[in-house]
Amino acid sequence: MEASALRTHMPKIPQNQNTSKVQSFSSLHQSHSHGFRLKQYPIMRKSLPLNGIRRGLQLKLSFGRREQCVLMAKCKGSDGEVAKESEGEGGGEGGEGLTYKEAGVDIDAGAELVKRIAKMADGIGGFGGVFPLGNSYLVAGTDGVGTKLKLAFETGMHDTIGIDLVAMSVNDIVTSGAKPLFFLDYFATSRLDVDLAERVIKGIVNGCQQSDCVLLGGETAEMPDFYKDGEYDLSGFAVGIVKKDFVIDGKNIEPGDVLIGLPSSGVHSNGFSLVRRVLQKSRLSLNDKLPGESTSLGEALMAPTVIYVKQVLDIISRGGVKGIAHITGGGFTDNIPRVFPKGMGARINTGSWPILPVFKWIQETGKIDNAEIMRTFNMGIGMVLVVSQETAVRILAEGNEANPVYRIGEVMDGEGVTYQ
């Protein structure tokens, strides 16, 4: 980067937080609370695309009393860095329907990279990296919003993209039962448009408020000639905490347990390389109405990602939650099995929740087959809880119009996900 601005924020202390610890942090970092910190990098190097592979530290608990921290990697099938533009309408590989791979994102290649990383470092698979701290674990996650940014550029809807950024990380770490503590952001552009950047960061602040965490700091990088005028990139990083006795790890999941689905607001922040190919094929604009609906395509596709933190932590506090899966790139097919013990899989009842109109439009317009769409999008369910039969009865009884929940399937013997 030719110049960057380090932003550190004095945290506004939430109620019931230990103020002495926050104050000691503020005094330690006081010298960076104002102005720009400039750095010079005469040679620029672009990071290699990693197809949504994300690495962190995950605690391995299988060595008796010895706790060993090892490298963790995961593939979310995110379209952020590897998405590439494809010319023409295409028709998928060997068929008429569009596919995520044909749109530029190869989930299988990402899985292959994970296998190769596994040969170099043990402990692959979790949604968040876990680090021991006394009688608790710190849980960390990092992510971006992929090529949903391209739709933000085209529609001018910059006010909610920051909510997406926060959601992608905090939703990951809450799957371990962790309460988010703080969030940091990275905003990069070729020429800093202060008004636009302010709109984006207001969305980040909104997301932090929804997840009850502190926006602790961030980086603003201005890199001439690296991005097109008016465009920018975002990434974020969240850290949460959970007591060791209350971590959600999926170890107690057994056949017969129930899958509870929490509804999404739409596409959320994955699959947009395929969405953009479908939009191209449809020959509609983002200003056109979503067929059969009163909302525009732009509004439907840009709906901000649901932040599940408060709802999930409330459900966890009542007991009976054994595992949690954040449904992002890879859909049900790849994400739900990540929380299961070896030898177990899931049966999904596809008619048990309402499929949002935007997904019906995507599938029909792109002629996307069922297997492909269930491995790419959340299909209207953004978070899945694995619970006991008794807990499922309680959760379903407590659901209401404001916070609907659905019984979407069961845990079965045998690996993989089947649909009926």
C-alpha positions as a printed Julia matrix, in Angstrom:
420×3 Matrix{Float64}:
   0.0     0.0     0.0
   1.27    3.48   -0.77
  -0.53    4.99    2.17
  -2.86    3.71    4.81
  -4.65    5.12    7.8
  -4.85    3.09   10.97
  -8.11    3.77   12.77
  -8.44    2.9    16.42
 -11.66    3.61   18.2
 -12.13    4.34   21.87
 -14.69    1.68   22.7
 -18.02    2.8    24.04
 -18.32    0.5    27.01
 -21.48   -1.63   26.91
 -23.41   -2.11   30.11
 -22.21   -5.01   32.29
 -18.74   -4.94   30.71
 -15.63   -4.8    32.89
 -14.67   -1.14   32.58
 -11.23   -1.45   34.15
 -10.06   -3.76   31.37
 -11.34   -1.47   28.63
  -9.77    1.59   30.21
  -6.39   -0.1    30.43
  -6.61   -0.94   26.71
  -7.49    2.66   25.85
  -4.58    4.11   27.75
  -2.23    1.6    26.14
  -3.29    2.62   22.63
  -3.89    6.3    23.24
  -1.06    7.39   20.96
  -2.89    5.94   17.91
  -6.3     7.46   18.55
  -5.75   10.49   16.32
  -4.38   11.16   12.86
  -2.92    8.96   10.14
  -0.21    6.4    10.39
   1.47    6.31    6.98
   3.36    3.38    5.56
   5.37    3.18    2.31
   5.46    0.06    0.17
   7.34    0.78   -3.09
   6.6    -2.69   -4.47
   3.0    -3.87   -4.49
   2.12   -7.55   -4.38
  -1.39   -8.83   -4.89
  -2.48  -11.72   -2.71
  -3.07  -15.05   -4.4
  -6.76  -16.0    -4.71
  -7.76  -18.61   -2.16
 -11.39  -19.36   -3.16
 -12.86  -18.56    0.2
 -10.26  -20.56    2.16
  -9.9   -19.03    5.57
  -7.33  -19.87    8.18
  -7.15  -19.35   11.88
  -6.13  -21.02   15.09
  -8.27  -23.8    16.39
  -7.81  -25.56   19.69
  -7.32  -29.28   19.49
  -8.68  -30.95   22.61
  -7.68  -34.59   22.14
  -4.3   -34.71   23.86
  -5.25  -35.35   27.5
  -4.25  -32.4    29.63
  -2.02  -30.89   26.98
  -3.79  -28.19   24.94
  -2.3   -27.73   21.5
  -3.1   -24.87   19.15
  -2.98  -25.85   15.51
  -3.7   -24.26   12.17
  -7.3   -24.38   11.03
  -8.52  -23.84    7.49
 -11.97  -23.82    6.05
 -13.57  -23.48    2.68
 -16.75  -21.46    2.51
 -17.05  -21.31   -1.23
 -17.04  -17.53   -0.95
 -16.82  -15.79   -4.29
 -14.74  -12.85   -3.07
 -11.2   -13.26   -4.38
 -11.57  -15.98   -6.98
 -14.69  -14.79   -8.76
 -13.91  -13.93  -12.34
 -16.0   -12.45  -15.08
 -17.2   -14.94  -17.7
 -18.12  -13.8   -21.17
 -21.47  -14.7   -22.71
 -24.45  -16.36  -21.14
 -23.0   -19.86  -21.11
 -24.92  -22.86  -20.0
 -22.97  -24.68  -17.34
 -20.71  -27.63  -17.88
 -22.32  -30.06  -20.27
 -25.85  -28.74  -19.72
 -28.09  -25.75  -20.1
 -28.23  -24.68  -16.44
 -25.75  -22.3   -14.89
 -23.35  -23.49  -12.19
 -21.25  -21.78   -9.55
 -18.09  -23.18  -11.15
 -19.09  -21.89  -14.58
 -19.64  -18.49  -12.94
 -16.02  -18.52  -11.77
 -16.05  -20.16   -8.33
 -14.82  -23.74   -7.94
 -15.78  -25.07   -4.5
 -14.12  -28.41   -5.27
 -10.81  -26.65   -5.95
 -11.17  -24.94   -2.58
 -11.78  -28.3    -0.92
  -8.66  -29.67   -2.6
  -6.6   -26.8    -1.19
  -7.98  -27.59    2.27
  -6.78  -31.19    1.87
  -3.31  -29.96    0.96
  -3.24  -27.61    3.94
  -4.25  -30.56    6.12
  -0.99  -32.27    5.22
   0.91  -29.3     6.62
  -1.25  -28.47    9.63
  -3.75  -30.49   11.64
  -7.19  -29.36   12.86
  -9.33  -28.4     9.87
 -13.0   -27.55    9.71
 -14.51  -25.2    12.3
 -16.41  -22.02   11.56
 -14.15  -20.0    13.92
 -10.6   -20.24   15.17
 -10.41  -21.1    18.89
  -7.69  -20.04   21.34
  -7.53  -20.94   25.08
  -7.57  -18.12   27.61
  -7.87  -19.25   31.23
 -11.22  -20.96   31.71
 -12.53  -19.54   28.41
 -11.86  -19.71   24.7
 -11.37  -16.74   22.44
 -13.11  -17.43   19.13
 -12.04  -15.47   16.04
 -13.42  -15.15   12.53
 -12.6   -13.12    9.45
 -14.4   -12.62    6.14
 -15.42  -10.23    3.4
 -18.63   -9.78    1.41
 -17.46  -11.19   -1.92
 -18.77   -9.83   -5.19
 -21.9    -8.49   -3.54
 -19.77   -5.35   -3.61
 -20.27   -5.18   -7.37
 -24.0    -4.83   -6.83
 -23.36   -2.13   -4.24
 -21.35   -0.21   -6.84
 -24.08   -0.61   -9.47
 -27.03    0.25   -7.2
 -25.33    2.87   -5.03
 -26.56    0.99   -1.95
 -23.57    1.45    0.35
 -25.4     1.94    3.65
 -25.95   -1.74    4.48
 -22.9    -3.48    3.01
 -21.14   -2.88    6.34
 -23.87   -4.89    8.09
 -23.04   -7.76    5.74
 -19.37   -7.47    6.64
 -19.98   -7.72   10.38
 -22.56  -10.47    9.96
 -20.25  -12.81    8.07
 -17.75  -12.9    10.93
 -19.96  -12.69   14.02
 -22.34  -15.32   12.66
 -19.36  -17.64   12.28
 -18.05  -17.23   15.8
 -21.46  -17.53   17.47
 -21.63  -21.1    16.14
 -19.21  -21.99   18.95
 -21.46  -20.3    21.49
 -19.15  -17.29   21.67
 -20.4   -13.79   22.44
 -18.71  -11.28   20.1
 -16.46   -8.82   21.94
 -15.04   -6.6    19.22
 -14.75   -6.11   15.48
 -12.12   -4.54   13.22
 -12.58   -3.55    9.58
 -10.38   -3.0     6.53
 -11.52   -0.54    3.85
  -9.38   -0.22    0.71
  -9.86    2.02   -2.31
  -7.84    3.75   -5.03
  -9.05    7.24   -4.14
 -10.72    7.92   -0.81
 -14.24    9.29   -1.14
 -14.86   10.38    2.43
 -18.64   10.59    2.12
 -18.93    7.13    0.6
 -16.55    5.62    3.16
 -18.58    7.18    5.95
 -21.73    5.51    4.63
 -20.01    2.13    4.55
 -18.61    2.48    8.07
 -21.99    3.57    9.42
 -23.24    0.2     8.24
 -20.39   -1.49   10.1
 -21.34    0.42   13.25
 -24.94   -0.7    12.77
 -23.8    -4.32   12.46
 -21.73   -4.06   15.63
 -24.72   -2.64   17.5
 -26.9    -5.52   16.28
 -24.34   -8.03   17.54
 -23.65   -6.16   20.79
 -19.92   -5.82   20.15
 -17.48   -2.91   19.98
 -16.05   -1.5    16.75
 -12.53   -1.4    18.11
 -10.57   -0.18   15.13
  -9.88   -0.51   11.44
  -7.62    0.27    8.51
  -8.32    2.7     5.67
  -6.01    2.01    2.72
  -5.76    4.35   -0.26
  -4.01    2.58   -3.14
  -3.99    4.53   -6.43
  -4.53    2.49   -9.63
  -5.4    -0.68   -7.71
  -9.21   -0.38   -7.89
 -11.54    1.26  -10.38
 -12.76    4.76   -9.49
 -15.66    4.57   -7.05
 -14.9     0.98   -6.06
 -13.51   -0.42   -2.84
 -12.92   -3.67   -0.99
 -13.86   -4.7     2.51
 -12.78   -7.28    5.03
 -13.46   -7.7     8.71
 -12.31   -9.56   11.78
 -14.27  -10.45   14.92
 -13.28  -11.92   18.28
 -15.65  -13.4    20.84
 -15.44  -15.39   24.05
 -17.1   -18.48   25.51
 -16.54  -20.39   28.74
 -14.86  -23.74   28.12
 -17.72  -25.57   29.82
 -20.25  -24.02   27.43
 -18.51  -24.27   24.06
 -20.7   -25.68   21.25
 -18.63  -28.3    19.45
 -21.04  -30.9    18.02
 -19.46  -33.82   19.88
 -22.73  -34.92   21.48
 -24.77  -34.91   18.28
 -26.5   -38.25   17.65
 -28.94  -39.74   15.14
 -32.47  -38.53   15.78
 -31.43  -35.02   16.79
 -33.42  -32.26   15.12
 -32.28  -29.52   12.73
 -33.85  -26.15   13.5
 -33.57  -23.48   10.8
 -33.51  -19.73   11.34
 -34.7   -17.76    8.3
 -32.46  -15.61    6.13
 -33.28  -12.25    4.58
 -32.21  -13.39    1.13
 -28.95  -14.29   -0.57
 -26.9   -12.78    2.29
 -23.25  -12.46    1.16
 -22.38  -15.59   -0.81
 -23.04  -16.83   -4.32
 -23.03  -13.45   -6.03
 -20.79  -14.54   -8.89
 -23.57  -16.92   -9.89
 -26.24  -14.31   -9.11
 -24.56  -11.88  -11.5
 -24.46  -14.49  -14.26
 -28.19  -15.15  -13.74
 -28.87  -11.41  -13.87
 -26.89  -11.19  -17.11
 -28.86  -14.07  -18.6
 -32.2   -12.55  -17.56
 -31.42   -9.28  -19.37
 -33.11   -7.44  -16.5
 -31.58   -4.53  -14.64
 -31.23   -4.15  -10.91
 -33.9    -1.43  -11.13
 -36.45   -3.84  -12.58
 -38.96   -5.5   -10.29
 -38.29   -8.98   -9.02
 -40.86  -10.89  -11.11
 -44.11  -11.25   -9.21
 -42.95   -8.97   -6.35
 -43.2    -5.27   -5.52
 -39.52   -4.92   -4.66
 -36.75   -4.34   -7.19
 -34.11   -6.93   -7.99
 -31.49   -4.61   -6.53
 -33.37   -4.28   -3.26
 -33.99   -8.03   -3.0
 -30.38   -8.96   -3.74
 -28.87   -6.26   -1.52
 -30.99   -7.13    1.55
 -28.46   -7.12    4.42
 -27.36  -10.38    5.98
 -29.24  -11.3     9.14
 -27.11  -11.05   12.29
 -28.17  -14.03   14.41
 -26.03  -13.34   17.48
 -28.66  -12.25   20.0
 -31.24  -14.81   18.91
 -28.76  -17.69   18.93
 -27.18  -16.77   22.27
 -30.66  -16.55   23.8
 -31.54  -20.03   22.52
 -28.19  -21.41   23.72
 -28.76  -19.96   27.2
 -31.82  -22.19   27.6
 -29.79  -25.36   26.97
 -30.01  -28.31   24.61
 -28.06  -26.91   21.63
 -25.46  -29.42   20.41
 -24.18  -27.87   17.19
 -24.65  -24.81   14.98
 -23.96  -24.32   11.26
 -23.78  -20.94    9.51
 -25.2   -21.49    6.01
 -22.95  -19.55    3.66
 -21.18  -20.61    0.44
 -21.55  -24.37    0.11
 -25.17  -24.14    1.21
 -26.74  -26.94    3.24
 -24.72  -29.62    1.48
 -21.3   -28.49    2.63
 -21.97  -26.52    5.81
 -24.27  -28.7     7.91
 -21.94  -31.77    7.93
 -19.11  -29.62    9.33
 -20.67  -29.74   12.8
 -21.35  -33.5    12.82
 -19.23  -36.26   14.35
 -17.81  -38.69   11.83
 -20.32  -41.12   10.38
 -23.36  -38.85   10.65
 -25.33  -36.91    8.09
 -28.58  -35.03    7.64
 -31.94  -35.48    5.98
 -33.47  -32.16    4.91
 -37.21  -31.78    4.41
 -37.21  -29.2     1.62
 -40.86  -28.22    2.0
 -40.58  -27.38    5.68
 -39.79  -23.68    5.29
 -40.82  -20.98    2.78
 -38.42  -20.55   -0.14
 -37.93  -16.83   -0.74
 -39.03  -15.47   -4.15
 -35.48  -14.32   -4.97
 -34.23  -17.92   -4.86
 -37.09  -19.14   -7.06
 -36.18  -16.44   -9.6
 -32.47  -17.35   -9.47
 -33.16  -21.06  -10.0
 -35.78  -20.67  -12.72
 -33.89  -17.98  -14.67
 -30.53  -19.72  -14.4
 -32.03  -23.2   -14.92
 -29.98  -24.29  -11.92
 -30.54  -27.88  -10.81
 -31.5   -28.69   -7.23
 -28.15  -30.18   -6.22
 -26.27  -27.12   -7.45
 -28.53  -24.55   -5.83
 -28.55  -26.36   -2.47
 -24.75  -26.32   -2.51
 -24.52  -22.63   -3.41
 -27.19  -20.63   -1.57
 -28.85  -20.61    1.85
 -32.29  -21.0     0.21
 -34.0   -19.03    2.98
 -32.29  -20.58    6.02
 -29.2   -18.74    7.26
 -28.43  -20.65   10.46
 -29.09  -24.25   11.49
 -29.16  -25.45   15.11
 -28.74  -29.12   15.97
 -30.77  -29.89   19.09
 -32.31  -32.76   21.01
 -35.93  -33.78   20.38
 -37.03  -32.22   23.67
 -35.22  -28.96   22.96
 -36.76  -28.81   19.48
 -40.26  -28.93   20.95
 -39.47  -25.99   23.21
 -37.78  -23.88   20.52
 -40.6   -24.43   18.06
 -43.18  -23.52   20.7
 -41.31  -20.28   21.47
 -41.12  -19.22   17.82
 -43.29  -16.31   16.75
 -43.93  -14.02   13.8
 -41.03  -11.76   14.76
 -38.59  -14.66   15.22
 -39.85  -17.63   13.21
 -38.1   -21.0    13.47
 -38.55  -24.13   11.37
 -37.96  -27.83   11.88
 -36.09  -28.55    8.65
 -34.68  -32.04    9.15
 -33.02  -34.67   11.29
 -29.59  -36.13   11.97
 -29.12  -39.56   10.37
 -26.61  -42.39   10.38
 -24.33  -42.16    7.35
 -22.41  -39.15    6.1
 -23.71  -36.52    3.68
 -26.92  -34.55    3.23
 -30.03  -35.95    1.54
 -33.1   -33.99    0.48
 -36.72  -35.06    0.39
